[in-house]
Amino acid sequence: MLRVYTGQIGKYHGADALDITIKSAPPEGRPFAPDRWDMVLGAKRGRVSQDAYRAYYLDLMRESYR
């Protein structure tokens, strides 16, 4: 089983860190970066619930897997 943990890239600098932010992800992190600023900013500003964001992100990951 693969376990993935998230954290703020500015606070964690371990060898296994991977930036997956929409703004600054390197090529290897881009497949995991969200593609919609409205969802990202909505979640940051409290206009999009964590449950809604998780559902959106899970759909995005499923689609990219295909």
Secondary structure, 3 states (H helix, E strand, C coil): CCCCCCCCCCCCCCCCCCCCCCCCCCCCCHHHCCCCHHHHHHHHCCCCCHHHHHHHHHHHHHHHHC
